[in-house]
Amino acid sequence: MKHMYDQEAGHFKTFNELLAKHRIRPTVMYPVWKVAATALGWSTAVMGREAAMACTEAVETEIGEHYNGQVRILLEWMKQMEEKGEEVGQEITDLVKNLRRIRDEELEHLDHAIEHDAKEAQPYGLLTSVIRGGCRAAIWISEKV
């Protein structure tokens, strides 16, 4: 768990540095998401180890899909730039590399959750469906505000 926590702290640091570097305002929803994530983590932990692992599985599944979508968009931009004869800069190349690394680390967390009995949680289907839906909603809202 410490390894996963350290990776998540590194992801947070990376994205905060990118936001500051490019003068991008983070979502105004961050304080809400922080409270929601804490409540979700504690509530599934109280339900038991399997529920906590099911929560991790659900969250990391959605996050992995989100990162895949971002990487696809950036790769398409890079392809279009190359087709126009434009140079693809190191910054966008590094961004794709970082997103892939972070995505892969998130998917390691997903694998860890499955290996540690996520699917044994009761009620697994309902729990993961609700959490995945909440994650999709949070991503959608964050992209808007």
N, C-alpha and C positions, 0 to 999 in steps of 0.2 A: 504494500500500500504506500509506503514511503516513496518508492520509486515512481509510482503513478503520481503522487502528490508533487514530487519534484519536477516531473515532466510538465504537469499542469501549470505550476508556478513559472516554468520557463516559457510556456506558450503565452501566458498572460503578459509576461515581461516583453516578449517579442512583439506582440500586438500593440501593447502600450507604446513601445518605442516607434513602431511604424506610424501609429496615430500622431504622435508628437512630431515626428520627422516631417510628415506630410500635412501637418496642421489640420487634421481631420477631427471633427467633434465626435466623441463616442456617443453611442445611443443614450438618450435621456432615460431610457428604461433600465440602465445598469443597476441602480440601487434596488429596483423591484426584482430584477433577475437574481441579484445576490441573495436577497431574503428568500425568494422562492427556491433557489438551489439549496440553501441551507436547510430550509424546512423539508424539502424533498429528501435530502440526504438523511436528516435525523429521523424523519417519519419512516422511511424504508429500513433504516438501521434498527429501529424499535420493532419492526415487523420480523426482523431476523436477518441473518447473514445472506440467505438465499434471496430475500427481497432486495437487500442492498446491492447484490450482484445483478439482479434483474434490472434494477434502476440504472446501474452502470451500463449494462448491455443496451438498454433502450436509448439512453442519452448518447452513447458513443456511436450507435447505429445512425442516429439522425445527424450527429456532428460529422461523421465520416461521409455521409451522403452530401452534406452541405459543402464540405471541403472539396469533394469530387466535382461538384457543380462549379465551384469557383475556379478550380484548376482547369476544367474544360473551357470555361469562358476565356481565361487568360491564354490558354494554348491557341484558341481560335483567333484571338487578337494578334498573337505572335505570328500565326500563319498568314493572316491578312497583311500584316506589316511586311513580311518577307515577300509576299506576292506583289506588293506595291514597290518593292525594291528598297524599302526602308530598313534601317538597321534596328535589330532588336537589342535594346540596351541591357547592360548587366543587371540593372536594378529589377527589371521585370523578370529576367531569368532567375535571379536570386529569390524573388518573391515566390515564383512557382516552386523552386527547390525547397524553400521554407514551408510552404503550404503542404507539399507532398510529405515532407518529414513529419510535420505536426499531424497530418492526417494519419500517417502510418503509426505514429505513437498512440493516437486515439484508438486506432483499430487494434493495437496491442492490448489496450485496456478492455476493449470489447472481448477479445479472445480470452483474456484473464478472467473476466466475469463468467463467460460460458464454461471455462475449465473449472470454475469454483462454484458450480451448481446454480447458476442463475435460473435455469429452466425448472428447478425444483421449487421455486417460489410459488406460494399460493396466495391469490389466484394469478398465475403467471400471465396468461393472455390478457386479462383485464388490466393488470398492473402495467405491463409494458405498452399496451395500446394507449392508455391514458397518458403515460409519461412521454411516449413518442409524439402523440398529438400535441401535448403541451410544448415540447421542444420545437416542433414545426411552427406552432403559433408564435412562440418567442422569437424565432428566427425571422418570420414574416414581419412581425411588428417591429423588430429591431431594424429591419431594412427600410422601414417606412418612417420611423421617428428617431 
